[in-house]
Amino acid sequence: MKKLASLLVAASAALACSQSFALAPTVTPELTVTLSGATAQDVGLLKLIENLCDAGTIDYFKENGTAKIENYNAYFCTIPLTKLTMPIGVVAVGSLAARDANADSKLDVLVYKRGAGGSGEGPIGVCTDNLALTSQVLVDATCTDSETAASPLQVAGDKHWRCPSRAPRQSDGGLTDLEYQKLNSACAGKAVVAQPIWGTIFNTPVSLNFRNALQCAQGLTVGAEDEANMPNLPKSVIASAFNGGLASWDRLQAKDAAGNYTTLALAVASKVAAGQCPGYDTALFPIPSTLAGATQTRVRACRRVVSSGTNTQFRVKMLNALCTTEAQDQLLDNTGTSDAVTNTNANWQAVGGNNTIPAIIETSGSGNMASCLSAFADSTTPANQRWAIGIQSLENNVGRADRYRFIKIDGAAPTVKNVLEHKYADWVESQWIWLNPAGRTQAQRDAVDFQEILQKGTGENAAVTTLVNSTFIHSFGASALVSLNTIPGNVPSLPAINVDGTVANTVATSTHAFNNALSSCRTPQVRVNTAF
């Protein structure tokens, strides 16, 4: 077994007194696979890679060294050849076994994954010849040991590293939240192979302070995390927060303590003062003032960059944009912010002084989205808090460490059960793409074989069900992913949820595909009717 971290320790004995160990420049992976695209698929992708790797052999490389999955990552581990067999019915185009340079029946595999730019970087990374557009974290001797007591070790022996630089790399494959043609024209005229992954569930979460205010206004238990106490926003309100129709949360009306309709902020203040919202802490979550020129109650909408699949599916599913020219599309960033500028909670909270239109704040990845929403509910500076709404997939914030919460849309929670029962509509069918391997290099063909193995692991109902049950059980129910009925062998079967709340079957009961053509603009076609 060629464990990178072990070799690094041996190769850097002279630095034994240091907390950082230099990477051994002579350690060369036997197989390198470069991926780019959707951050919504990162958690699931990492779980698949971890399942292939020998226990205790994973090196996690991140650009910024934090525990959270960020925009530039790489994973290096040892994988037995017995786990690298081609799926049934798939003919190998390369030769993974031939890469076993030391004949130990294992491969040292380095997988790069770029999430910056989101799904749009999938087609760009695979199909563009401009490598300057497709940089990845640079795994070399400049990476340093970032292991801490808080590092999320999967198994003893795994290692975490911080790498300060990036370098251009052509992507072997791209992951997209929805059909890749919706994102850009980078692959126009190219021979693209598009494979289904799974269905990804999305939502429009709100900052924790706004969630508590909505619970108060809607007569729910403030601070409760179960499905029954999830507050609701109609699709029309959500759309208006992002397309300019709703400049201030004052437009939302609610009943005050006396039962009279008034603005949301005044209604919450009245009910809290009357003791109708026990558990609402105004010191921790101040209620925005409606007397401050409306700047406090101005809508703060955290959106993703234009190339993001998370953002694109929102435009399709919530605004009907990219489906008809008559749609009122999302506003562009109007705050002049960037992830580099808004790197502290105080800077995030300072965004959006203009009160004439919503503050549209652009973020590059799901981690930055979490930072944007969380900052507006920052408990260290309560006086500067604001109510905010964003766009996020449900593989995020399962443990509720970030200060935002998912909500119901049109009365339905974002759960596997509600997707399968045709009650929750904000989900799309995700894709994995690569170029046709004919005429490609040996390394490129081997990378295709590796992706075929990973992709097979994503699509099977049993694999998705296991992944959801092990990783994506929220306080309000199982979520994040559904398997697709367009993948052979996946058959919808009800009930979808076990008595203990775990998933029995994740196969979607509808599909956005028709005659092998996928369009997220299409109203899903029913495969099994669970509406009655």
NUKOLDO-483235 format. One record per residue (C-alpha): x, z, y. Coordinates in nm, 4 decimals, padded with zeros to 6 digits, m for minus. Example, Ala and Ser with C-alpha at 12.3 -4.5 7.8 and 13.67 -1.06 7.14 Angstrom:
2
         c1         c3         c2
    01.2300    00.7800   m00.4500
    01.3670    00.7140   m00.1060
% end
This chain:
532
         c1         c3         c2
    00.0000    00.0000    00.0000
    00.1410   m00.0957    00.3357
   m00.0075    00.1570    00.5778
    00.0872    00.0657    00.9330
    00.0911    00.4225    01.0619
    00.3229    00.5357    00.7789
    00.5652    00.2527    00.8453
    00.5622    00.3343    01.2130
    00.6558    00.6956    01.1445
    00.9397    00.5900    00.9143
    01.0640    00.3265    01.1541
    01.0642    00.5655    01.4490
    01.2327    00.8745    01.3038
    01.4511    00.8905    01.6102
    01.1392    00.9636    01.8135
    01.0169    01.2423    01.5881
    01.0244    01.4930    01.8707
    00.7877    01.2798    02.0773
    00.4098    01.2780    02.0668
    00.4108    00.8954    02.0753
    00.5426    00.6698    01.8019
    00.6483    00.3109    01.8687
    00.4897    00.0344    01.6671
    00.7286   m00.1255    01.4225
    00.7640   m00.4868    01.5439
    00.8518   m00.6042    01.1912
    00.5150   m00.5022    01.0463
    00.3252   m00.8290    01.0146
   m00.0349   m00.8432    00.8882
   m00.0897   m01.0618    00.5851
   m00.4213   m01.1773    00.7333
   m00.5303   m01.1773    01.0969
   m00.8890   m01.2489    01.1990
   m00.9908   m01.2707    01.5651
   m01.3512   m01.2146    01.6701
   m01.5264   m01.2132    02.0064
   m01.8777   m01.1661    02.1337
   m02.1656   m00.9215    02.1211
   m02.0930   m00.5534    02.1761
   m02.4309   m00.4752    02.0188
   m02.2805   m00.5705    01.6831
   m01.9619   m00.3640    01.7206
   m02.0752   m00.0464    01.5458
   m02.2195   m00.2349    01.2499
   m01.9136   m00.4619    01.2290
   m01.6794   m00.1629    01.2272
   m01.8782    00.0027    00.9478
   m01.8450   m00.3138    00.7368
   m01.4695   m00.3246    00.7939
   m01.4356    00.0448    00.7098
   m01.6264   m00.0109    00.3845
   m01.3736   m00.2761    00.2804
   m01.0634   m00.0739    00.3729
   m00.8805    00.1656    00.1439
   m00.9549    00.5239    00.2467
   m00.7098    00.6606    00.5005
   m00.5463    00.3284    00.5880
   m00.7221    00.2350    00.9114
   m00.5436    00.2085    01.2447
   m00.7825    00.1889    01.5410
   m00.6378    00.0132    01.8459
   m00.8189    00.0364    02.1786
   m00.7222   m00.0743    02.5236
   m00.8096    00.2537    02.6876
   m00.7540    00.5023    02.4085
   m01.0994    00.6631    02.4254
   m01.3022    00.7551    02.1201
   m01.5947    00.5348    02.2266
   m01.5975    00.1705    02.1226
   m01.4992   m00.0256    02.4309
   m01.4377   m00.3860    02.5323
   m01.1067   m00.4575    02.3550
   m01.0454   m00.3296    02.0016
   m00.8458   m00.4056    01.6900
   m00.8523   m00.2590    01.3386
   m00.5654   m00.2718    01.0879
   m00.6054   m00.1580    00.7283
   m00.5301   m00.2283    00.3633
   m00.8051   m00.4035    00.1630
   m00.7948   m00.4482   m00.2181
   m00.8334   m00.8076   m00.3285
   m01.1145   m00.6888   m00.5578
   m01.3232   m00.6381   m00.2425
   m01.2383   m00.9835   m00.1094
   m01.4326   m01.1925   m00.3595
   m01.6462   m01.4747   m00.2264
   m02.0238   m01.4219   m00.2141
   m02.2339   m01.5822   m00.4858
   m02.2989   m01.9460   m00.4033
   m02.0225   m01.9651   m00.1390
   m01.7199   m02.1808   m00.2185
   m01.3881   m02.0618   m00.0776
   m01.2295   m02.2944    00.1776
   m00.9015   m02.0984    00.1902
   m00.7005   m01.8759   m00.0425
   m00.7017   m01.5070    00.0458
   m00.5162   m01.4085   m00.2727
   m00.2244   m01.6349   m00.1763
   m00.1665   m01.4129    00.1278
   m00.0676   m01.1174   m00.0903
    00.2994   m01.1447    00.0020
    00.4252   m00.8473   m00.2010
    00.1923   m00.8959   m00.5014
    00.0344   m00.5486   m00.4737
   m00.3214   m00.6908   m00.5112
   m00.4001   m00.5802   m00.1562
   m00.3988   m00.7427    00.1864
   m00.2943   m00.5835    00.5149
   m00.5669   m00.7185    00.7431
   m00.5709   m00.6994    01.1231
   m00.9088   m00.7688    01.2840
   m00.9293   m00.8198    01.6597
   m01.2676   m00.7750    01.8308
   m01.3264   m00.8535    02.1967
   m01.6557   m00.7295    02.3427
   m01.5837   m00.7941    02.7116
   m01.8253   m01.0535    02.8422
   m02.0678   m00.9892    02.5576
   m02.2269   m01.2541    02.3372
   m02.1282   m01.5419    02.5624
   m01.7665   m01.4813    02.4675
   m01.8596   m01.5692    02.1085
   m01.9059   m01.9438    02.1734
   m01.6316   m01.9449    02.4384
   m01.3801   m01.7765    02.2094
   m01.4559   m02.0069    01.9159
   m01.5027   m02.3394    02.0911
   m01.2916   m02.3377    02.4071
   m00.9322   m02.4587    02.4264
   m00.8669   m02.2424    02.7332
   m00.7091   m01.9346    02.5738
   m00.6870   m01.7637    02.9127
   m01.0611   m01.7026    02.8738
   m01.0265   m01.5278    02.5392
   m00.7768   m01.2445    02.5714
   m00.7605   m00.9637    02.3147
   m00.5911   m00.6256    02.3118
   m00.2186   m00.6747    02.2447
   m00.1104   m00.4896    01.9301
    00.2669   m00.4563    01.9584
    00.5462   m00.2066    02.0239
    00.3886   m00.1023    02.3552
    00.0955    00.0682    02.1786
    00.1262    00.4446    02.1618
   m00.0186    00.7187    01.9435
   m00.3412    00.8496    02.0987
   m00.4434    01.0815    01.8149
   m00.6146    01.3984    01.9364
   m00.8212    01.6718    01.7804
   m01.1280    01.4905    01.9138
   m01.0411    01.1542    01.7556
   m01.3270    01.0486    01.5245
   m01.1247    01.0293    01.2023
   m01.3185    00.8658    00.9210
   m01.0708    00.9821    00.6571
   m00.7483    01.1816    00.6822
   m00.4648    00.9351    00.7358
   m00.6495    00.7060    00.9748
   m00.4818    00.6679    01.3125
   m00.5776    00.5952    01.6730
   m00.3606    00.4025    01.9168
   m00.3709    00.3081    02.2845
   m00.2501   m00.0387    02.3820
   m00.1895   m00.1112    02.7535
   m00.1925   m00.4914    02.7524
   m00.3903   m00.7993    02.6507
   m00.2839   m01.1421    02.5301
   m00.4705   m01.4748    02.4862
   m00.6009   m01.5398    02.1337
   m00.8248   m01.8121    01.9917
   m01.1273   m01.6627    01.8161
   m01.1847   m01.7417    01.4507
   m01.5465   m01.6310    01.4837
   m01.8048   m01.5215    01.7363
   m02.0945   m01.2769    01.7187
   m02.4035   m01.3318    01.9314
   m02.7101   m01.1155    01.9819
   m02.9375   m01.4194    01.9729
   m02.8994   m01.7916    01.9057
   m02.5660   m01.8995    02.0542
   m02.7110   m02.2029    02.2349
   m02.8942   m01.9690    02.4767
   m02.5636   m01.8320    02.6076
   m02.3548   m02.1278    02.7269
   m02.2577   m02.4864    02.6421
   m01.9053   m02.4063    02.5205
   m01.9835   m02.5350    02.1693
   m02.1701   m02.8501    02.2715
   m02.0551   m03.1394    02.0538
   m01.8583   m02.9107    01.8204
   m01.9264   m02.8728    01.4467
   m02.0475   m02.5135    01.4535
   m02.1507   m02.3128    01.1487
   m02.4145   m02.0563    01.2518
   m02.4946   m01.7802    01.0037
   m02.7716   m01.5207    01.0451
   m02.6517   m01.1600    01.0681
   m02.9466   m00.9253    01.1131
   m03.2182   m00.8498    01.3649
   m03.0992   m00.6344    01.6559
   m03.3417   m00.3981    01.8303
   m03.3137   m00.3563    02.2086
   m03.4709   m00.1296    02.4683
   m03.4636   m00.0439    02.8379
   m03.3426    00.3182    02.8424
   m03.3600    00.5343    03.1520
   m03.1302    00.7995    03.2953
   m03.1959    01.1464    03.1542
   m03.3347    01.2787    03.4824
   m03.5825    00.9890    03.4999
   m03.6809    01.0414    03.1364
   m03.7660    01.4069    03.2110
   m03.9631    01.3075    03.5202
   m04.1643    01.0537    03.3206
   m04.2325    01.3161    03.0527
   m04.3642    01.5516    03.3204
   m04.5816    01.2844    03.4810
   m04.7234    01.1710    03.1445
   m04.8111    01.5190    03.0176
   m04.5366    01.5277    02.7535
   m04.3004    01.8098    02.6625
   m04.0072    01.7931    02.9018
   m03.6763    01.7687    02.7182
   m03.8297    01.6892    02.3782
   m03.6541    01.4133    02.1836
   m03.9150    01.3177    01.9224
   m04.1219    00.9994    01.9173
   m04.4461    01.1722    02.0198
   m04.2831    01.2879    02.3450
   m04.1063    00.9639    02.4360
   m04.2336    00.8496    02.7766
   m04.3701    00.4991    02.8174
   m04.3217    00.2197    03.0693
   m04.5240   m00.1031    03.0607
   m04.3373   m00.4294    03.0199
   m04.4603   m00.5368    03.3644
   m04.2960   m00.2359    03.5317
   m03.9703   m00.2934    03.3454
   m03.9649   m00.6626    03.4358
   m04.0370   m00.5852    03.8000
   m03.7473   m00.3395    03.8178
   m03.5066   m00.6229    03.7364
   m03.6660   m00.9277    03.9017
   m03.7264   m00.7789    04.2458
   m04.0947   m00.6987    04.2134
   m04.0327   m00.3224    04.2232
   m03.7974   m00.2057    04.4970
   m03.8840    00.1631    04.4822
   m04.0082    00.4005    04.2135
   m04.2606    00.5099    04.4794
   m04.4639    00.2080    04.3684
   m04.5394    00.3963    04.0452
   m04.8489    00.6118    04.0779
   m04.9210    00.9302    03.8820
   m05.1629    01.2212    03.9011
   m05.0424    01.5348    04.0790
   m05.1270    01.8942    03.9859
   m05.4758    01.8570    04.1354
   m05.5483    01.5348    03.9485
   m05.5068    01.3039    04.2465
   m05.2997    00.9871    04.2362
   m04.9821    00.9804    04.4458
   m04.6268    00.8490    04.4182
   m04.4364    00.9366    04.1009
   m04.1888    01.1626    04.2835
   m04.4619    01.3573    04.4667
   m04.6696    01.3854    04.1514
   m04.3777    01.5284    03.9536
   m04.2895    01.7699    04.2353
   m04.6512    01.8890    04.2507
   m04.6800    01.9420    03.8759
   m04.3463    02.1221    03.8528
   m04.4415    02.3528    04.1402
   m04.7727    02.4295    03.9688
   m04.5988    02.5205    03.6432
   m04.7462    02.2230    03.4563
   m04.4063    02.0980    03.3377
   m04.2328    02.3947    03.1732
   m03.8698    02.3248    03.1045
   m03.8228    02.0978    03.4049
   m03.5153    02.2318    03.5887
   m03.5158    02.1118    03.9482
   m03.1676    02.2566    04.0024
   m03.0325    02.0403    03.7203
   m03.2549    01.7397    03.7891
   m03.3616    01.7329    04.1566
   m03.6719    01.5258    04.2269
   m03.5884    01.2362    04.4614
   m03.7180    01.2806    04.8119
   m03.9690    01.0280    04.9444
   m03.8798    01.1310    05.2993
   m03.5228    00.9972    05.3026
   m03.5934    00.6401    05.4036
   m03.6773    00.5597    05.0409
   m03.3068    00.5408    04.9538
   m03.3424    00.8210    04.6994
   m03.6354    00.6611    04.5205
   m03.4909    00.3095    04.5334
   m03.4804    00.1454    04.1891
   m03.1343    00.1463    04.0320
   m03.1229   m00.1172    03.7560
   m02.8086   m00.1346    03.5419
   m02.7850   m00.4843    03.3969
   m02.5176   m00.6635    03.1954
   m02.3069   m00.9641    03.2959
   m02.4588   m01.3126    03.2749
   m02.2686   m01.3929    02.9543
   m02.4031   m01.0857    02.7741
   m02.6396   m01.1377    02.4820
   m02.7972   m00.8010    02.5609
   m02.8760   m00.9340    02.9057
   m02.9815   m01.2788    02.7819
   m03.2259   m01.1430    02.5259
   m03.3757   m00.9237    02.8006
   m03.4268   m01.2295    03.0195
   m03.5963   m01.4069    02.7271
   m03.8050   m01.1212    02.5852
   m03.8998   m00.9365    02.9044
   m03.8973   m01.2082    03.1719
   m03.9640   m01.5273    02.9722
   m03.6623   m01.6771    03.1475
   m03.4732   m01.9530    02.9614
   m03.8107   m02.0376    02.8062
   m03.9994   m02.1764    03.1050
   m03.9023   m02.2809    03.4559
   m04.1987   m02.0869    03.5929
   m04.0532   m01.7492    03.4945
   m03.9379   m01.5046    03.7608
   m03.5806   m01.4430    03.6472
   m03.3616   m01.1379    03.6833
   m03.1879   m01.0657    04.0136
   m02.8114   m01.1023    04.0245
   m02.5817   m00.8144    04.1105
   m02.6490   m00.7253    04.4733
   m02.4337   m00.4136    04.5049
   m02.0849   m00.5645    04.4931
   m01.9803   m00.3183    04.2256
   m01.7559   m00.3639    03.9269
   m01.6535   m00.1576    03.6285
   m01.3114   m00.1099    03.7862
   m01.4569    00.0272    04.1110
   m01.7330    00.2401    03.9639
   m01.5068    00.4344    03.7309
   m01.6319    00.7777    03.8344
   m01.9790    00.9281    03.8432
   m01.9531    00.9786    04.2182
   m01.8815    00.6086    04.2721
   m02.1729    00.5056    04.0506
   m02.4052    00.7390    04.2398
   m02.3000    00.5923    04.5733
   m02.4269    00.2487    04.4716
   m02.7366    00.1103    04.6370
   m02.7951    00.2389    04.9906
   m03.0112   m00.0595    05.0929
   m03.3775    00.0230    05.0310
   m03.5373   m00.3201    05.0760
   m03.4790   m00.4479    04.7212
   m03.3798   m00.2913    04.3878
   m03.0118   m00.2054    04.3430
   m02.8979   m00.4406    04.0664
   m02.5705   m00.3112    03.9193
   m02.3683   m00.5312    03.6851
   m02.1783   m00.3834    03.3878
   m01.9531   m00.5688    03.1457
   m02.0150   m00.3887    02.8153
   m02.2391   m00.1408    02.6381
   m01.9928    00.1401    02.7137
   m02.0089    00.0577    03.0838
   m02.3890    00.0468    03.0624
   m02.3819    00.3996    02.9215
   m02.1561    00.5091    03.2086
   m02.3877    00.3560    03.4683
   m02.7028    00.5221    03.3355
   m02.5339    00.8543    03.2621
   m02.3743    00.8804    03.6050
   m02.7106    00.8717    03.7807
   m02.8047    01.1886    03.5883
   m02.4655    01.3572    03.6303
   m02.5130    01.7346    03.6209
   m02.1947    01.8048    03.8201
   m02.3412    01.6528    04.1371
   m02.7209    01.6949    04.1036
   m02.7876    01.6268    04.4714
   m02.6623    01.2713    04.4322
   m02.8682    01.1890    04.1245
   m03.0962    00.8856    04.1241
   m03.3501    00.7461    03.8779
   m03.2060    00.4493    03.6879
   m03.3051    00.2042    03.4157
   m03.0839   m00.0183    03.1994
   m03.0643   m00.2494    02.8964
   m02.9129   m00.1339    02.5678
   m02.9252   m00.1923    02.1937
   m03.0276    00.0879    01.9608
   m02.6966    00.1324    01.7820
   m02.5976    00.3273    02.0948
   m02.6432    00.6960    02.1815
   m02.7756    00.8027    01.8409
   m02.6358    01.1523    01.8956
   m02.7599    01.1640    02.2578
   m02.4142    01.2439    02.3979
   m02.4723    01.0062    02.6906
   m02.7103    01.1155    02.9651
   m02.9734    00.8481    02.9124
   m03.2663    00.8125    02.6743
   m03.4633    00.5308    02.5130
   m03.8322    00.4936    02.5973
   m04.1506    00.3408    02.4622
   m04.2442   m00.0050    02.5877
   m04.6160   m00.0796    02.6060
   m04.6754    00.2362    02.4040
   m04.4389    00.1617    02.1126
   m04.1059    00.3261    02.0320
   m03.8055    00.1054    01.9426
   m03.7993    00.1793    01.5692
   m03.7577   m00.0216    01.2509
   m04.1082    00.0845    01.1503
   m04.2660   m00.0476    01.4694
   m04.0760   m00.3774    01.4498
   m04.1900   m00.4294    01.0911
   m04.5488   m00.3364    01.1820
   m04.5565   m00.5890    01.4699
   m04.5889   m00.3140    01.7328
   m04.2503   m00.3466    01.9031
   m04.1391   m00.6894    02.0243
   m03.7952   m00.6404    02.1839
   m03.5780   m00.7584    01.8944
   m03.3892   m01.0806    01.8269
   m03.2110   m01.2480    01.5357
   m02.8334   m01.2282    01.5735
   m02.5798   m01.4902    01.4649
   m02.2210   m01.5188    01.3450
   m02.0576   m01.8509    01.4303
   m01.7348   m02.0337    01.3482
   m01.6186   m02.3940    01.3489
   m01.6530   m02.6086    01.0398
   m01.3306   m02.5409    00.8447
   m01.2775   m02.9058    00.7463
   m00.9412   m03.0163    00.8783
   m00.8520   m02.6683    01.0043
   m00.5252   m02.4830    00.9396
   m00.4730   m02.2639    00.6339
   m00.4950   m01.9503    00.8479
   m00.8220   m02.0683    01.0000
   m00.9703   m02.1462    00.6597
   m00.8659   m01.8062    00.5261
   m01.0291   m01.6440    00.8293
   m01.3524   m01.8294    00.7471
   m01.3456   m01.6902    00.3920
   m01.2978   m01.3383    00.5255
   m01.5897   m01.3854    00.7640
   m01.8091   m01.5180    00.4817
   m01.7406   m01.1929    00.2953
   m01.8197   m00.9795    00.6014
   m02.1263   m01.1856    00.6900
   m02.2645   m01.1458    00.3383
   m02.2264   m00.7723    00.3799
   m02.4294   m00.7797    00.6986
   m02.7266   m00.9779    00.5802
   m02.8422   m00.8238    00.2540
   m03.1369   m00.5878    00.2848
   m02.9604   m00.3206    00.0780
   m02.6574   m00.3297    00.3080
   m02.8646   m00.3118    00.6265
   m03.0839   m00.0349    00.4854
   m02.7778    00.1674    00.3890
   m02.6195    00.1117    00.7306
   m02.9347    00.2189    00.9160
   m02.9796    00.5305    00.7012
   m02.6156    00.6347    00.7348
   m02.5663    00.5597    01.1025
   m02.8800    00.4797    01.3043
   m03.1366    00.7563    01.2505
   m03.2391    00.8585    01.6026
   m03.4381    01.1706    01.6850
   m03.7435    00.9436    01.7192
   m03.6832    00.7479    01.3977
   m03.4707    00.4859    01.2226
   m03.3668    00.2026    01.4533
   m03.0974   m00.0467    01.5600
   m03.1233   m00.3147    01.2883
   m03.3613   m00.4998    01.0604
   m03.2635   m00.7440    00.7872
   m03.3996   m01.0978    00.8029
   m03.6537   m01.2578    00.5726
   m03.4806   m01.5938    00.6269
   m03.1818   m01.4728    00.4202
   m03.2292   m01.5515    00.0483
   m03.3169   m01.2437   m00.1545
   m03.4573   m01.0456    00.1381
   m03.8263   m00.9797    00.0752
   m04.0482   m00.7618    00.2983
   m04.1864   m00.4609    00.1133
   m04.4043   m00.1818    00.2485
   m04.4022    00.1011    00.3356
   m04.0859    00.0538    00.5371
   m04.0192    00.4243    00.5959
   m03.9777    00.7046    00.3419
   m04.1460    01.0423    00.3790
   m03.8206    01.1948    00.5074
   m03.7958    00.9342    00.7854
   m03.5221    00.7256    00.6259
   m03.5666    00.3531    00.5720
   m03.7000    00.2233    00.2414
   m03.6820   m00.1451    00.3325
   m03.5571   m00.3076    00.6517
   m03.6692   m00.6666    00.5903
   m03.8483   m00.8042    00.8955
   m04.2096   m00.9052    00.8410
   m04.1804   m01.1915    01.0932
   m03.9188   m01.4363    01.2197
   m03.8322   m01.6304    01.5343
   m03.7139   m01.9171    01.3136
   m03.9224   m02.2208    01.2180
   m03.8029   m02.5024    00.9885
   m03.4525   m02.3518    01.0009
   m03.4492   m02.3695    01.3823
   m03.4117   m02.0367    01.5654
   m03.5547   m01.9685    01.9107
   m03.6014   m01.6243    02.0630
   m03.8532   m01.7827    02.3007
   m04.0860   m01.8336    02.0061
   m04.3552   m01.5787    01.9212
   m04.2439   m01.4540    01.5779
   m04.4232   m01.6030    01.2802
   m04.5747   m01.3523    01.0405
   m04.4416   m01.3281    00.6846
   m04.6277   m01.0080    00.5986
   m04.9212   m00.8816    00.8037
   m04.8984   m00.5074    00.8516
   m05.1306   m00.4858    01.1489
   m05.4257   m00.3376    00.9592
% end
